[in-house]
Amino acid sequence: MKQIYGPLFGAIFALLIIFPVAAEEDDGIHRLVLQVSDNDPQKMTSALNVAANVSRHYSAIGEEVEIKILAFNAGINMLIDGTSPVQKRLSSFRPSMPNVSFLACGNTINSLARKHGTKPELLDDVEVVQAGVVTLMELDKAGWTIVRP
């Protein structure tokens, strides 16, 4: 039996060196991404409600949470200054939720710029990422939970 287990464990050890198991360091911070891809004020409001509820939940139990709201495709309208259907709510929401950040898809912004001849003006403190879906994929790989309210 030793002869079987010795080579077996050796092979498993070698595989783990060649193909390491992806283990995310657990720093105790919960991470959530909310996807907004529709120009629907109810879905935008739902994303804000979910962010607020999750933030309050973890705060109440003394744990940290980091939340990103990522807008792409028609959902980008959530983050456009002057036309966002939730802009008034965002003006009061953002100062009270410092653990919530907003991301806008650069590909969507560039498409709008080509269509209208100028880039849309985004709300303050919105981070532009190159590609919204790619960012979702990367955040998923990094251990973030993705929800589409």
NORFEN-V929893 format. One record per pair of residues at least 24 apart in sequence whose C-alpha atoms are under 7 Angstrom apart, sorted by the first residue. I is the first residue (numbers start at 0). GAP is how many residues later the second one is. Records with the same first field share a line. If there is no record, write none. Layout:
I: GAP  GAP
//
This chain:
23: 119
28: 35  36  37
29: 34  35  36
30: 34  35  36  113  114
31: 34  35  36  112  113  114
32: 34  35  36  37  111  112  113  114
33: 34  35  36  112  113  114
34: 34  35  36  112  113
35: 34  35  36  39  112
36: 34  35  36  37  38
37: 35  36  37
38: 35  36  38
40: 44  45
42: 106
43: 34
44: 41
45: 103
46: 102
64: 34
65: 33  34
66: 32  33  34
67: 32  33  34  35
68: 32  33  34
69: 32  33  34  62
70: 32  33  34
71: 32  33  36  60
72: 35
75: 28
78: 43  44
79: 40  41  42  43
80: 40  41  42
101: 24  25
102: 24  25  26
103: 24  25  28
104: 24  25  26  27
105: 24  25
106: 24
//
